Amino acid sequence: MCDDRIDRVEGWRETLLRRLSGWEVTNLTAGDLANFVAELGEHEQRVRQGTSVALTGDHATLANDCGLILIDADLSPSRQDLRGVPSPEVDDVVSKLRNQSGDAIARQVRSYTTANAIVVVNMFHPRHRNGRVFDLTLMQQTRTHADAHVSAAELDDDTLWAWDPDRRRVFDPWYRDVLPELADVVDRSNTVMADLLDEPVLQTLGIDAAQLVARQLDVFGSADPADATFRQLATGQFGLPYPDEMATDDAAAARMAASVVRRWLARVLLPAQNVIVDAPHLVARFPRLGPEAATADEWDKTTAKQVAGEPLSAAAPARASALDAFVTRPTYFAEVARQIQRERDSAPDLGDDLVFAEDTSRFIPRAEGQEFESDVAGNYATRWIENLEDDRARRDEVSYEPFTRLL
């Protein structure tokens, strides 16, 4: 847990200890945090100068061993935040943490350590009147470096830590991962990527560039998507900060390539649902491939935020299993699913009255949902929410922005 505010980080620690049974939770704040940030910056300078050696020290060792790192988005402390720190140290801490952002530190931690999942807290809407804000664009995190972004209030959400098949009307954005599952995916993808660095990205993942909208290929930068390799993703705009100086560090390139692929799939391709589609959106679009009983309870079985399990046997030929190492839920190729749907033409239409709510990750009657226009690429930008803000009991807990999308 990395935060400049000593009082707040202790509260976060207590929350995580309740949520993560068997985990050890360590705070890094004040002087320790300042020294870690300084170590990262000094190491980066050595990388730029071509004189780098492995990042060592107690803080780097701690980061290397972490299954999950949470970093506050704004690490610039005020003197009030550092109450309890001995006066001679305050100036040093303020100097080292001045203008430091959590997402920039996340990029350095990913580049120079073997840390697992990296989460930035409070990057979006940090001073909002409500602790939870649903992103109606579905694209807010597209260009960030951390593996996940949450608010401080969300740290106490049950559904952030475990998928609950019996959950009901609670804030559980479909774009938000279950953090322990995300940590597993980071580990899986890093392991797989060690043998894939110089393989072509699209061919390895089974993705046809011709089916993608042009902006979905921005991740490749100046490289030709047709034959771009995973190493080129690692050295591109979303990858290593100084790729030329790290050209021979295959381990760092593999970790960063895995990170870029995870973020690209989760934040660009999957939100669009135009080429790769996840289980609940597949059922909503191709209901004949879903459970035979077209009820919300049956369809909710497809909403597990974990790759394990196979809820859609009829759609099995469409499974995008090559992506399993990089995503936190089962995925399918939309075009193959469409062909299977055509072959099942004689089956009755199902589920016309159900829609998938992006804010609560469950199916609801169409009459209880509200449509909105997102910013995702392709032809499926219109989505549904349950709109918890209409619930008086939750009005002070959840907001939806940009609000104009609901007018």
C-alpha positions in Angstrom: 0.0 0.0 0.0 1.7 3.2 -1.2 0.3 6.6 -0.1 1.8 9.8 1.1 -1.0 10.2 3.7 -0.1 8.2 6.8 -3.6 8.2 8.3 -5.3 7.1 5.1 -3.0 4.3 4.2 -3.5 2.7 7.6 -7.3 2.7 6.9 -6.7 1.1 3.5 -4.5 -1.6 5.2 -7.2 -2.5 7.7 -9.7 -2.8 4.8 -7.4 -5.1 2.9 -6.7 -7.3 5.9 -10.4 -7.9 6.2 -10.7 -8.8 2.5 -7.5 -10.8 1.8 -7.4 -13.8 4.1 -3.9 -15.1 4.4 -2.2 -12.1 2.7 0.4 -10.0 4.4 -0.3 -6.3 3.9 2.6 -3.7 4.2 2.3 0.1 4.2 4.9 2.2 2.4 4.5 5.8 3.3 6.4 9.0 4.3 10.2 8.4 4.2 10.0 4.8 3.0 7.7 5.7 0.1 9.9 8.7 -0.7 13.0 6.6 -0.8 11.4 3.9 -3.0 10.2 6.6 -5.5 13.7 8.1 -5.5 15.3 4.7 -6.1 13.0 4.2 -9.1 13.9 7.6 -10.5 17.6 7.1 -10.0 17.5 3.7 -11.6 15.6 5.2 -14.5 18.4 7.8 -15.0 21.0 5.1 -15.1 18.9 3.3 -17.7 18.8 6.4 -19.8 22.6 6.7 -19.5 23.2 3.1 -20.3 24.8 2.4 -17.0 22.0 0.6 -15.2 22.4 -2.5 -13.1 19.6 -4.5 -11.5 17.4 -2.4 -9.1 18.2 -3.6 -5.6 17.5 -2.6 -2.1 14.8 -3.4 0.5 12.1 -1.5 -1.3 12.8 -3.1 -4.7 12.8 -6.5 -3.0 9.5 -5.8 -1.4 8.0 -4.8 -4.7 9.4 -7.9 -6.4 7.6 -10.1 -3.9 4.2 -8.3 -4.0 1.2 -10.1 -5.5 -0.7 -6.8 -5.4 0.6 -3.2 -5.2 -1.9 -0.3 -4.5 -0.6 3.2 -5.2 -2.4 6.5 -4.5 -2.8 8.5 -7.7 -1.4 11.7 -6.2 1.7 11.2 -4.1 2.6 14.8 -3.6 2.2 15.3 0.2 1.3 18.4 2.2 3.0 18.9 5.5 -0.2 18.1 7.2 -0.2 14.7 5.5 3.1 14.0 7.2 2.1 14.6 10.8 4.2 12.3 12.9 7.2 12.4 10.6 10.3 13.9 12.4 10.8 17.6 11.3 14.2 17.0 9.7 12.8 14.4 7.4 9.7 16.3 6.2 11.6 18.5 3.7 13.3 15.5 2.2 10.0 13.6 1.8 8.2 16.5 0.3 11.0 17.1 -2.2 11.2 13.4 -3.3 7.4 13.0 -3.7 6.7 16.4 -5.3 4.6 16.0 -8.5 4.8 12.2 -8.4 1.8 10.5 -9.9 0.6 6.9 -9.1 0.3 6.0 -12.8 3.8 7.1 -13.6 5.1 5.1 -10.7 3.1 2.1 -11.9 4.9 2.3 -15.2 8.3 2.4 -13.5 7.4 -0.5 -11.1 6.2 -2.6 -14.1 9.4 -1.7 -16.0 12.0 -2.3 -13.3 10.6 -4.8 -10.9 8.8 -8.2 -11.0 5.8 -6.9 -9.1 2.5 -8.6 -9.9 -0.7 -6.6 -10.3 -0.4 -2.8 -9.9 -3.6 -0.8 -8.9 -3.8 3.0 -8.8 -6.3 4.4 -6.3 -8.3 7.7 -6.8 -6.9 8.6 -10.2 -10.4 9.5 -11.6 -12.8 11.8 -9.7 -10.7 11.9 -6.5 -12.7 14.7 -4.9 -16.2 13.6 -6.2 -19.0 13.9 -3.7 -19.7 10.2 -4.1 -17.0 7.5 -3.6 -18.0 5.5 -6.7 -18.4 6.9 -10.2 -19.4 4.8 -13.2 -17.7 5.7 -16.4 -20.4 6.0 -19.1 -17.8 6.3 -21.8 -16.4 2.8 -20.9 -13.0 4.1 -22.2 -11.7 6.3 -19.4 -8.7 4.0 -18.6 -7.6 3.4 -22.2 -4.2 5.2 -22.0 -3.2 4.5 -18.4 -0.4 2.2 -17.3 -1.6 0.6 -14.2 -3.3 -2.8 -14.3 -6.5 -1.4 -12.7 -8.0 1.8 -11.3 -10.4 2.0 -8.4 -11.5 4.7 -5.9 -10.8 4.5 -2.2 -14.4 3.8 -1.5 -14.4 0.8 -3.8 -11.7 -0.9 -1.7 -14.5 -1.9 0.6 -16.7 -3.4 -2.1 -17.3 -7.2 -1.8 -17.3 -7.6 -5.5 -13.8 -6.1 -5.9 -12.3 -9.0 -4.1 -14.5 -12.0 -5.1 -17.2 -12.8 -7.6 -20.5 -13.4 -5.8 -23.1 -15.3 -7.9 -25.8 -14.4 -5.4 -25.1 -10.6 -5.4 -28.0 -8.3 -6.2 -28.3 -4.6 -6.8 -24.8 -3.4 -6.0 -22.2 -1.3 -7.7 -20.1 -3.8 -9.7 -19.0 -2.3 -13.0 -18.4 -5.0 -15.7 -15.2 -3.2 -16.7 -13.8 -3.6 -13.1 -11.8 -6.8 -12.4 -11.8 -8.9 -9.3 -8.4 -8.0 -8.0 -7.2 -11.5 -6.8 -8.2 -12.9 -10.3 -6.3 -10.0 -11.9 -3.2 -10.9 -9.9 -3.5 -14.5 -11.2 -3.8 -13.2 -14.8 -0.8 -11.0 -14.5 1.2 -14.1 -13.3 -0.2 -16.3 -16.1 0.5 -13.7 -18.8 4.0 -13.0 -17.6 4.8 -16.7 -17.7 3.4 -17.2 -21.2 5.0 -14.1 -22.6 8.5 -15.3 -21.8 8.3 -17.6 -24.9 6.4 -15.2 -27.1 8.4 -12.0 -27.3 9.4 -12.3 -31.0 6.1 -13.9 -32.2 3.5 -11.9 -34.2 0.8 -10.5 -31.9 -2.3 -10.9 -34.0 -1.5 -14.3 -35.4 -0.7 -15.6 -32.0 -3.9 -14.3 -30.5 -6.0 -15.3 -33.4 -7.2 -11.8 -34.1 -8.0 -10.6 -37.6 -6.9 -7.0 -38.0 -9.4 -6.5 -40.9 -12.2 -6.9 -38.5 -11.0 -4.2 -36.2 -11.8 -0.5 -36.3 -8.7 1.5 -37.1 -8.4 3.1 -33.7 -8.4 -0.3 -32.1 -5.0 -0.8 -33.7 -3.4 2.4 -32.2 -1.5 0.2 -29.7 0.9 -0.8 -32.6 2.1 2.8 -33.1 4.3 2.9 -36.2 4.6 -0.9 -36.5 2.6 -2.8 -39.1 -0.1 -4.7 -37.1 0.1 -7.6 -39.7 3.5 -8.7 -38.5 4.2 -6.7 -35.3 5.7 -8.7 -32.5 5.1 -8.7 -28.8 8.5 -7.1 -28.3 7.4 -4.2 -30.5 4.4 -3.7 -28.2 6.8 -3.6 -25.2 8.9 -0.9 -26.8 5.9 1.1 -28.2 4.0 4.1 -26.7 2.3 2.1 -24.0 5.4 0.1 -23.0 8.8 0.7 -21.6 9.7 4.3 -21.0 13.2 4.0 -22.5 13.0 1.0 -24.9 16.3 1.6 -26.8 18.3 1.5 -23.5 16.4 -1.6 -22.4 16.6 -3.5 -25.7 18.6 -6.4 -24.3 16.5 -6.9 -21.1 14.2 -9.6 -22.3 12.7 -10.2 -18.9 11.6 -6.6 -18.6 10.3 -6.6 -22.2 8.3 -9.7 -21.6 6.6 -8.3 -18.4 5.8 -5.0 -20.3 4.5 -6.8 -23.4 2.2 -8.9 -21.2 1.0 -5.7 -19.6 0.3 -4.0 -22.9 -1.6 -7.0 -24.2 -3.7 -7.2 -21.0 -4.6 -3.5 -21.1 -5.3 -3.6 -24.9 -7.7 -6.5 -24.6 -9.4 -5.3 -21.4 -9.7 -1.6 -22.3 -9.9 -1.4 -26.1 -11.1 -4.7 -27.7 -13.4 -6.2 -25.0 -15.3 -3.0 -24.3 -16.2 -2.7 -28.0 -17.5 -6.3 -28.2 -17.2 -6.1 -32.0 -14.5 -8.8 -32.6 -14.0 -10.4 -29.2 -17.0 -10.7 -27.0 -17.4 -11.9 -23.4 -20.1 -14.3 -22.2 -22.9 -12.0 -21.0 -22.6 -9.8 -24.1 -22.5 -12.8 -26.3 -25.7 -14.1 -24.7 -27.4 -10.7 -25.1 -26.5 -10.6 -28.8 -26.9 -14.3 -29.6 -29.5 -15.6 -27.2 -29.7 -19.0 -28.9 -26.2 -19.7 -27.7 -27.1 -19.0 -24.0 -28.8 -21.2 -21.4 -32.0 -22.8 -22.5 -34.0 -21.1 -19.8 -34.0 -17.4 -20.7 -34.2 -16.1 -17.2 -32.1 -13.5 -15.4 -30.9 -16.1 -12.9 -29.7 -18.5 -15.6 -28.1 -15.8 -17.7 -26.4 -14.3 -14.7 -24.3 -17.6 -14.6 -22.4 -16.2 -17.6 -21.3 -13.1 -15.6 -18.4 -14.7 -13.6 -15.3 -12.5 -13.7 -13.0 -15.5 -13.9 -11.8 -17.6 -16.8 -12.4 -20.9 -15.0 -15.6 -22.7 -16.0 -17.5 -23.0 -19.3 -20.9 -21.5 -19.0 -21.7 -21.5 -22.8 -21.4 -25.0 -24.2 -23.3 -24.0 -27.4 -20.7 -21.4 -28.1 -17.6 -23.6 -27.3 -16.4 -23.5 -31.0 -16.2 -19.7 -30.7 -14.0 -19.7 -27.6 -10.9 -17.4 -27.9 -8.9 -19.7 -25.7 -5.6 -18.1 -26.9 -6.6 -15.1 -24.9 -7.1 -16.9 -21.6 -3.6 -16.0 -20.3 -4.4 -12.3 -20.7 -8.0 -11.8 -19.6 -10.0 -12.3 -16.5 -13.1 -13.8 -18.0 -14.0 -16.2 -20.9 -14.0 -14.6 -24.4 -15.3 -15.6 -27.7 -14.8 -14.6 -31.4 -18.0 -12.7 -32.4 -17.9 -13.8 -36.0 -17.7 -17.5 -35.2 -20.5 -17.0 -32.6 -22.6 -15.3 -35.3 -22.2 -18.3 -37.6 -23.2 -20.7 -34.9 -26.3 -18.6 -34.2 -27.3 -18.9 -37.9 -26.9 -22.7 -37.8 -29.4 -22.7 -34.9 -31.9 -20.8 -36.8 -34.8 -23.1 -35.9 -34.4 -22.4 -32.2 -36.9 -20.0 -30.7 -35.9 -16.4 -29.9 -35.0 -16.0 -26.3 -34.4 -13.3 -23.8 -35.9 -10.3 -25.7 -37.0 -8.8 -22.4 -33.5 -9.0 -20.7 -30.6 -6.6 -21.0 -27.1 -6.7 -19.4 -26.5 -3.9 -16.9 -22.9 -2.6 -17.2 -23.0 -1.0 -13.7 -24.2 -4.0 -11.8 -22.9 -6.8 -14.0 -26.2 -8.7 -14.1 -29.2 -9.2 -16.4 -32.3 -7.2 -15.7 -35.7 -6.7 -17.4 -35.5 -4.2 -20.2 -38.1 -2.0 -18.5 -35.8 -1.5 -15.5 -32.8 -0.5 -17.5 -31.6 2.7 -19.0 -29.8 3.0 -22.4 -26.7 5.1 -22.8 -24.2 5.8 -25.6 -20.6 4.8 -24.8 -17.4 5.8 -26.6 -16.3 2.3 -27.6 -15.3 1.6 -31.2 -17.6 -0.3 -33.6 -21.3 -0.8 -33.9 -22.2 -1.8 -30.3 -21.7 1.5 -28.5 -25.2 1.5 -27.0 -25.3 -0.2 -23.7 -27.5 -0.5 -20.6 -27.3 0.4 -16.9 -29.4 -0.4 -13.9 -28.8 3.2 -12.6 -28.2 2.9 -8.9 -28.5 6.7 -8.7 -32.3 6.3 -9.0 -32.2 4.4 -5.7 -32.6 6.9 -3.0 -30.6 4.7 -0.6 -27.6 4.7 -2.9 -27.8 8.3 -4.3 -25.0 9.4 -2.2 -22.8 6.4 -3.0 -22.8 6.2 -6.8 -22.7 8.7 -9.6 -22.7 8.4 -13.4 -20.5 10.5 -15.7 -20.6 12.2 -18.1 -24.2 12.7 -16.9 -25.2 14.0 -20.3 -25.1 10.5 -21.7 -28.3 9.8 -19.7 -30.3 12.8 -20.8 
